[in-house]
């Protein structure tokens, strides 16, 4: 092992040894903040969201100036973590599709799926397909499943835009009437 590669390996080990405990401490602090009273908690999270938005903008612009960020990603674990956390060098559409993968078995069980039509500035445009398109429960599926999966799995997620499926009729009522309510006899 050359002196420069030994120094690089030592630097990587030092970085990893520092990064792990720091990330663990940040998780502990977020748990403590979540337990604060609502106005204080909301202010802290607004502050964190603002700092995050500023960092995201600066890191995205830095990556645009640098161009190929892969050498940076390979050079240092802390830099690799930062680029990954902000989704730098990753296709937003591919990341959105991957974030929705855990939802797909549920949707497939019901004869449907969700397509990612595009991503721009953190807004993900989706469309329900198959039996999910036109389903009376689609709004709940979108809000409680699809949007939550995007929020958890897509760095920089801002909002979801649902494309209408004009070709899909609403699901018809059941063919069997399970309960018929009629007036009481007089």
N, C-alpha and C positions, 0 to 999 in steps of 0.2 A: 504494500500500500504506500503510495507516495505521500509526501508531507501535506500536499494540498488536499488530497482526497481524505486523509486522516483528519485534517482540520475541518473539512466540510462535514464528515460524519459526526465529529464531536459537536459541531455547531447544531446539527440537526437533532441530536440527542438532547442537548441543552434546551433547544426550542421546544421540543415535545415535552420535556420534563416541566417546563414553565407553563406551557399552554394548557395542559390537562387540569392542573389545580386551579388555574385562573377561570377556565370554563366552568368547573365545578362550583367555584365560589359565586360566579355570576348567576348560576341556576339557583343557588341558595338565596341570594339577594332577591331574585325575581319572586321566589316563593314568599319571602318576607313582605315584599311590596304588595303582593296579591292579598295579603291579610290585613292591610291598612284600611282605614275608613274610606268610603267611596270617593269623596272629593279629593283626598290626598292621593289615593291610588290613581284616579283618573288624571290628575296633574302629572304624576310621575310617569305614567304611561304615555301621556301626550309629549312630555319632554323626550322620552326615549324614542318615540316614533319620529320626532323632529330630528334628533341626532342621527337616527337610522336613515332617514330620507336624505339628509345632507351627505352622509357617508356614501350612500348608494349612488347619488349623483356624481360625487367626486371620483369614486372608484370606477364607475362606468365611463366617465370622460377620460380618466387616466388610461384605462384599457383601450379606449378608442385611439388615443395618441400613441400608445406603445405598439398597438397592433397585435401581434402574436403573443399571448400571455402564457403560453405553455412553458417556455423556459423559466418564467417567474414561478409558475406553479410547481415545477420540478425542483427549483432551487431551495425552497424553504417551506417547511410544513405550516408555519403560521400564515405565510402568504397564500399557500394552497387552500387553507381553511377559509381565509377571508374571501378569496375568489369564489370558492364553492358556496359560501354563505350568501353571497350577493348574486350568485348565478352568472358570474362573468365567464365568458368563453363558452357558455352553454346556450343552445337554442332554446328560447323561451317556449316555443311550441312543443319541442320535445320534452322539456321539463314539465309543462302542463299535462301532456299526455301521460307521462310517468306518474305524476301526482294523482291522476284519476284511475290508475291501474287497480288500486285496492277497491274501488267502487264497482268495477266491471263485473265481478261475479254476481253481485246483487242485481245489477241491471240485466245481466244475461239470464238470470233465473226468471225474470219477469218478461223475457222476450225482447229486451231493448238494449240500447247502448247510448253512449254520449260521444259526440265528435268534437274535437277542438278545431275550430275553423280558423283561429288565429289569435295572436297575442300582440297587443300594442300598449306600451306604457303601463304595464301591469294589469290591463283589462283583458280578460280572457273571454273570447267569443265562443260559445258552445251551442250545440244543437242536440236535442234528444232525438233518437231514431228508433225505429222498430215499434214495438208495443208501447214504449215509453212516450212516444210522440202522440200528443193528443190525450194522454191518460189524465184522468181527473186528479191523480195524486202527483202529477209531474212537478207542481210548484213545491211540494214538500220534499220530494226527492232532490230537486235542484238546491233548495235552501239548506236542508239538513245533511245532504250527502255530498253532492257535487261541489257546492261552494265551500263547504268545510274541508273537503279533501284538497281543494286548491289553496285554501288559506294555510293549511298545515304543510303542504308539500311543494309549494311554488314560491321561491324567494321573490319578493317584490310584488306579490299579488295585491291588487288594489280593489278590483271589482270583477263581477261576472256579467257578461252581456249575453242574453239568451236569444238566439236567432229563431224566429218562428218557423214552423214547418207547415207551410200553407197547404201542402198536399195531403196532410194527415187529418182525417176526420176525427172528431172527438169520439171516444169509445161509446158505443150505444149502451142503453140500459140493458140489464140482464133480460134474457128471454123468458125466464121463469119468474113469476111473481111469488116471492116468499111470504109476504104478508099483505093482505088486503084489508084496509080499514074502511068500514062502511058505517053508515049511520045506524044507531040503535033502533030496533023496532019500536014503534009507539005503543 
